[in-house]
Amino acid sequence: FLPLWAAQDAGIFKKHGLQVELIAVGSSTRGIAAIVSGDLDILAGGGSSGVTSQLQGYSDMALFANVIQSFLFSVMVQPSITEVAQLRGKRMGVTRFGGTLDFVARQYVKRQGMEPGKDVTFVQIGAMPDIVVSVLTGAIESGVIGIPQNFLAKKQGLRELADLSESGSRYAIAAYVAKRSFLAENHERVVRFIKAQVEAIHYLKTRPKEGMEILKRYTRIDALDVLKPAYDLHTKLFPRVPEIFPEDLKLVLEEVAMTVPKAKGANPASFIDGRAVKDVIASGFVEQLYR
């Protein structure tokens, strides 16, 4: 969400004639409900929920942008585990069964030639900090967690067995969702919103000192050895243009299919309304900014 925070704090939204109120909703499920009720215009981070809502009959919903196109998770293990083969017969912690971390963990285990649930046992732990504690205390041997919890876990003595942002998997982890009717009725405003996100990403890539201060303010994390690697990783992964592609939704559909069977065989492109981003690209705004 750093491009949103930067666009707000650096005055980029205002520069593009937008008044934006950023609201923490706690979960994408709650955010989708707020969009349906008209309490929110846009939800950030609603990839799987945006797809699920459409499959469940909310045809007026669409994903229209995405600022991260890969997994942002790490497999953290006890220090004694130095290779993937040692996970066989061990326990791996996830936040909740059927959730994104559960899906990511099972994908990882399968890619390593092991059968999820048989070769590696999955344990539902709850919050990510609780997964770290469970690995540290020996209740489980491994766990999948996100950023910046992975950097905090390293400080506490855990080993990072795999950085899944380097796996090559495409996944819309930070998709923006809105009603199709909102996107159509407010097309010019949405174009300005996308331009503000493009400019915010450029700001973050070129002004790390100011960007780190924004990250520190919103995360309330003071530790430089946690903030800097988190910042560097995100700014490396942010694309110049937050475009969403059908390829970004293939794994999302696999995840959703765990609980919504009709996701199997669905066309990824049918969940996307990319007109605003395409108009921003066609305008030459991006090339002008990076000149």
Sequence and secondary structure as in RCSB ss.txt:
>XXXX:A:sequence
FLPLWAAQDAGIFKKHGLQVELIAVGSSTRGIAAIVSGDLDILAGGGSSGVTSQLQGYSDMALFANVIQSFLFSV
MVQPSITEVAQLRGKRMGVTRFGGTLDFVARQYVKRQGMEPGKDVTFVQIGAMPDIVVSVLTGAIESGVIGIPQN
FLAKKQGLRELADLSESGSRYAIAAYVAKRSFLAENHERVVRFIKAQVEAIHYLKTRPKEGMEILKRYTRIDALD
VLKPAYDLHTKLFPRVPEIFPEDLKLVLEEVAMTVPKAKGANPASFIDGRAVKDVIASGFVEQLYR
>XXXX:A:secstr
 HHHHHHHHTTHHHHTT        SSHHHHHHHHHHTS SEEES HHHHHHHHHTT TTEEEEEES  B  EEE
EE TT  SGGGGTT EEEESSTTSHHHHHHHHHHHHTT  BTTTBEEEE  SHHHHHHHHHHTS SEEEEETTHH
HHHHHTT EEEEEGGGS  B  TTEEEEEHHHHHHTHHHHHHHHHHHHHHHHHHHH HHHHHHHHHHHHT   HH
HHHHHHHHHHHH  SS    GGGGHHHHHHHHTT GGGTT  GGGGB  HHHHHHHHTTHHHHHT 
